[in-house]
Amino acid sequence: MNQERLLQILSSISSFVWGPPLLVLIVGTGIYFTIRIGFLQVKLLPYSLKLAFNKKQDNQSKGDISHFQALMTALAATVGTGNIVGVATAILIGGPGALLWMWVSAFFGMATKYAEAVLAVKYRVQDEDGEMSGGPMYYLERGLNQKWLGVLFALFGAIAAFGIGNLVQANSVAGVVHSTFNIPAWVTGLVLTIFTGLVLLGGIKSIGRVAAFFVPVMAVFYVAAGLIVLLLNLQGLPGAFALIFTDAFTGEAVAGGALGTVIRYGVARGVFSNEAGLGSAPIAAAAAKTDMPARQALVSMTQVFIDTIVICSITGLIIVLGGQYNSGLHGSELTTASFNLFLGSTGSYIVAIGLLFFASSTIIGWSYYGEKCFTYLFSKKIVKYYRLAFVLAVFVGAVTSLDLVWTFADIMNGLMALPNLIGLLGLSGVVVAETRSILKKIKEEKETA
């Protein structure tokens, strides 16, 4: 079987896995939890953001890293190519209206992310070295009593980490660095490999420290550049929003007026970017020092807000303002052309540096996810071999064409979601009980303040 035929088969499988049933299940789970926890993502968002970015972090409770470091580790993994390439693809195929459906999926995704983190902390375990381990594999086994589902999730997660969290990210970085700065792919690959190896040597505490520095810097850089563009074009924003909302319900910007395409690509790219429902981020949440599962869950919830409502929105609005989504440009090219329209050649450097930072951080975040999945399947004693293979894969990804890997990684990501969503829905009662506990605790804290 030649590579082209294999790619066609994998593309068909990916389209099936990421078809309407899975997207409906992911968004439906978010709607279900939104109702069951009483729209907590609205009521407690300011409190959650304050908890996440408070200088005084919980250092007394059990755990390996602070609330902030856990959030930054999760953001490191999610703020990646999806924020630049994914948004462009959604608008390219689904039209400007796809951005609204990204927002909708993110709103309900915040509730899903909250539920994932509650269960991750609730059912986490401490290993022989005193490190915390948690995530879907543990709440599927210890909460739902379905270890086989936990094994399936860990298997899909360990493989997906090499694909979407490693090879394709390294490939994206090498590509944009070569096209913008004319640096050979092997040089970029070597630097990335050394950087990844040094960070991974220190385990989650090292990853948490690097993410706590790296992620805020890269996010502020990209958001600040994007806000400058939006502020310089304030007069065009009302028209851009009008187009987004109109197209979201008509699909006029898509060939044939296909409203279903607008919704599908908006939701799919939103999920791809913030990973709500996939089960990856709760692995980082489980490492947090926290006195109550729901307290870390409130912090984890803000990840979707920052990733999609803030960063993806900036990319999307600039693309809509630029109006070049029908020009034939694809992915990062469309985002770059949109920035260039307003900032000249400086725009190319902003997108290139943004993608460089975003994709590099994703490699670090996903290394931890993959390692924890691998440890669950096998043993911590041989995790060093997983780390070695992961580090070497960075270089391979930088210098190799990866159409097959992209598609295969997409399939693994989709398959991760299925056991995770089963666990979330099956343990929804636990999430509701923990929510009542944190609401009572917050009320007591306010009364004694």
N, C-alpha and C positions, 0 to 999 in steps of 0.2 A: 504493500500500500504506500503510495507516494505521500509526501508531506501535504500537498494541496488537498488531496482527498481526505486525509486525516483531520485537517483543519476544518473542512466542511462538516464532517461528522461531529467533531467537538463543538462547533458553532451551533449545530442543530440541538445538541444536548444542552448547551448553555441556554439557548432560547427557551427550551422546554422547562429547565430548572427555574429560570428567572421569569417564567411566564406569569400571566395574570393570577393563577391560584396562589403562588407564593407571595406575590406583592399584596394581594388582598389579605392573606393571612397575616403578613407583617403589619400592615396598616390596621387591620381589624384588631390585632392584639393590642396595638397602641390605643385604639379607641376604647377597647374593653377596660384597659387599666386606667385610662384617663377618667372614666366614669367611676370605677371602683375606688380610686384614691381621691376622688372629689376635685379633679382639676388642680392637683397639687403643683403642676408645672407653672400655673399662673399665680396661685396664691402664695407660694413660697419661693418663687424665683429670686426676688431680692435677697431673702434670707440665705438661700443656697449660694448665691454669688459671694455674699459677705463671708460665709463659712469657708468657701474655697480660697478666697484671697486674703483672709485675715492673717495678719502678721503673727498672731498668737495661735499656733497650731497645737493640736493634741499630741503630746509626746509621752504621755503616761500610759495610754491604753495599749492593748496587745496589737502587734502589727510590725511591719518592716519599714514603712515609709509614711510620710505625713499625708493628710487629705490633699494638699496642694500637689505634692509629688505624684500621688496616684492619679490625680486629674491630668497632670502634665504628661505622664507616661501614656495614658489613654489617648490624650490629644495628639501626642507624638505619632501614635499609630494611625489615627484617623485623618489628621490634617496632612494630606498628601496630594497625589496627582488628581484625586477626585475634586479637589477644590479649584483646580485650574483647568484640567483636561475634562473631568467629568461634567462640570457645569457647562462648558462649551459644547460638549457632545449632546447634552440634554436640550440645549437651545437650538443647536444645529438641526437635530432630527425632530424635536418636538415643538420648536418655535418658542417665542418669548413666554408664552403661557405656561411652559414647563416649570418655570421658576416658581410660580405660585404653588404648584403641586409639590415642589421640593419643600416649600415652607410648610405646607399641610402635613407632609410626611414627617417633617422635623418636629412639628408641634406634638403630634401623637407619639413620635419616637422618643421624646423626652420622658414620657410615662413608661415606655418599654425599657429605656435605659435605667430608669429608677428601679423598676422591678428586678432587672437583672442584677444590679448591684446589691439590693437588699438580700437576695438569695445567695449571692456570691460570698458576702460577709457572714451571713447566717450559718452557712454550711461549710465554711472553710476549715482546713485542718492545719496543724503545725507539724512540720517534719522533724526528723532527728537532729537537724542543725538549728532548730528554732525558727525556721522560715515559714511564712504562711503560704498555703496553696489553696486556691479556690477557683470558682468559675462553673460553667454549665456542667462539666463532667462530674463535679462534686455534688452539686445540688440535684443532678439526675440520679446519682447513686445514693446519696445519703438522705435526700428529701423525698424523692419520688420512688426510691427503691427499684430503679431500673438501670442497673450498672451497664447493661448492653448498650443503652442509649448514650451513656457517658463515654463508653469506649468509642462508639461511632463518632461522637462530637470531637473527641481528642484526636482521632485518626484524621478526620477532615481538617481540623485545625492545624495539626503538625505539618500536613502537606501544604495547606493554604499559606502558611507562614513563609514557605520557600517561594511560592508563586507571587501572590499579590503583595506580600510583605517584604520581599527581598529582590528576586530576579527582575521583576518588571519595574520596581522602583529604581534599582541601580541602572537599568537600561534607560529609563527616562532621564535620569541625572546625566549620564554619559552623553546622551543624544543632545540635550539642551546646552550642556557645557561645550560640546564640540561645535555646534552650530553658532553659538553666540561668541565664544572666546577662542575657538579654533584649537582647543586642547584635545589631544588624542584620547580615544575612549579608554585605552589601557592605562593611561596616567590617572584619569579620574577613577577608574576601577581600583587601582592600587591604593590611592589615597583613601577611598571609601572603605576598602577592605581593612586597612590598618586602623582607621578610626573606629570601625565596628568592633574589631577584635579587642582593642583597648577598653572600650566601654563594657563589652560583654564579660571581660575577665572579672569585673567586680560584682556581677550579679545584679539583683533588683535594686540594691541600695545605690550602686554606681549608675544604673539606668535612670533611677529616680532623680539623682542629683544632676545628671546631664540634661535630662528632659526639663527639669525645673528651671534651668538656665536657658537652654536652647529654644524651647517652644515659645515662651513669652517674647523673646527677641525676634524670632522669625515671624510670629503672628503680628506683632506691633509694626514691624517693617512693612509687611504686605498690606495690612489694614490701613496704615498711615498713607501709603502711596495711593491706595484705592480711594480713600476719603478725600485726598487732594483732588483727584480727578472728578469725583462727584460734587465737591464743593465748587469747583470751577465751572461746573455745568448744571448748577441748581435749576436753571430755567428749563432744562430738558427733562428733569425728573418727573414732574406731574404727567407728562406725555408718556414717559417710559412705564410708569406704574399703570396708566390707563391701558396701554397696549398689553401689558402683562395680564391684567385682570380680564380684559376683553377676550384675548386669545386663549386664555385658560378655559373658557366655556364655549368657544366656537371652533378653535383649531384652524382658523383661517390662514395662519402663517405656514401651516403644513400642507404639502401637496395633497389635494383632494379634501382638505378640511377634515382631517382625521382626528377628532377629539380624543379618541382612545389612545392615539399615539402620544398626544400631548400629556395626558395623565400618566401613561405607562412610563415614559422616559423621565418625567419629573419625579415621580415616586422612586423609580429604580435608581436614578443617579443620586437622589437624596439619601437613600439607604446605603448606596455604595460609598458615599462620602462619610456619613456619620456612624455607619455600622450598627444602628439601633436594631436589635432583634437578631443579629448574627451571633452574639454570644462572646465576642472577642474582648471588649472592654471590661466586663466584670472580672476577668482574670487579673487585671491590674487593680481593680477596686478591692479585691480580696486581700491585697497586701497592705492596705491602709491601716494606720493606727486609729482606731475609733472605738467609742464606748457602746455604740448602738449601730446595728446594720443600716437603719434608715438614715442615719446622719451622713454616712459616706455616700449613700444612695442619692441624697439631695445634691451632694457635690458632683457626683458622676452625671447627674441629670443636666448640669450646666454644660457638659461637653458637647451635647447636640446643639444647644443654643449657640455656643461660640463657633462650632464648626460650620453649621449650615445657615443659621439665621444671620450670623455676622459675616464670616469669611466668604462662604459661597454666594451670599447676597451681593457682596461687593463685586465679585467677579461677574456675576450675572447681570447686574445693573449696568456695568461698564460695557458689556457685550451688547446689551439691548440699546443703550445710548449710542453706541458706535454704528449699529444698524448693518453690520457686515456679515450677519449669520446666513445670508443667502448668496455669499460671494464665492462659495466653493472651498473655502478654507476649512481645515479640520483641526480638532483638538487644541493643543497649545498654540498652534498657528493662529487660530481665530482669537484667542485671548491676547496673544502678543500684538496682532494687528489692531485690536480694539484699544489697547493701551497706547500703542504708537500713534494712533489717530489723535489722541489728546496730549500726549507727552513727547511726541517725536521719537527719536531713536532711544531715548531714555527708557521708554516703555519696554523695549526688548530686554534690557538689563534687569528691570524690576521683575518681569515674569520669569526670566532665567534664574535669577537669584532666589526668588520665591519658590520656584519648583525645586531648585537644588536643596534648599533648606527643608522644604516640606517632605520631599521624597527620602532624604537622608534620615530625617527623624522617624519616618514610618518604618524604616529598616530596624532601627533601635527598638521601637515599641513592639513590633511584631516578633522580634527575636525572643522577647520575654514570653509572649503568648505561645509561640511554637515550642519553646523550651518546657513550659509548664504542661502542655499537652503531651509532649514526648515523655516527660517524667511520669505522668499519670499512666501512660501505656506501658512503660518499661521500668526504669529505675533511675534514681538520681545519681547512682554510681557511674553510669555511662553517659550522663548528660554532656560531659566534656566532648564527646564525639559528635554530638548534635551541634554543639557550639562551633566546633571546628568546621563541620560541613556547611553550616550556615554562613560563617565568615568567608569561606572559599567560594560559596555560591554568589556572593556579592560581586566578586571579580568576573565570574562567568557571565552574570547578568549584564555587566557593563559592556562586554565585548561581543555579545552574541545576539542574533536576531531572535525575537521571542514571541512571534505571533501565536504559536502553539501554546506556550506557557501562559500568556495572557488569558486565552480562552479556557485552558484547563483550570487556572486559578479561579476564574469566574465561577466555574462549576463547583469547585471545592467550597468557595464562599457561600454559595447558595445552599449546598448540602449541610453546612454548619448550622444554618438557621433552623432547619427542620427539627432536630432533636431539642435544640434550645427553646424553640417556641412551645413545644410539647411540655417541657419542664416548667416554663413560665405559667402557662395556662393551668397545668395540673397543681401548681403550688401557689396559685393566686390568693388563696385564703391566708397563707403565711405572710404574703406581701401586705395584705390589708391589716392583719394583726400588728405587724411591725410599724405600719403607718400610724395606727391609733396610738401606739406607744410613743412614737416621736412627737406627735402632735400634743400629747399630754405633757411630755417632757419640755417642749418649747413653751407651752403655756405656763408651766411651773417656773421656768427660767425667767420669763418676762415678769411674773408676779414678784419674784425675789430680787430682781435687778434694781 
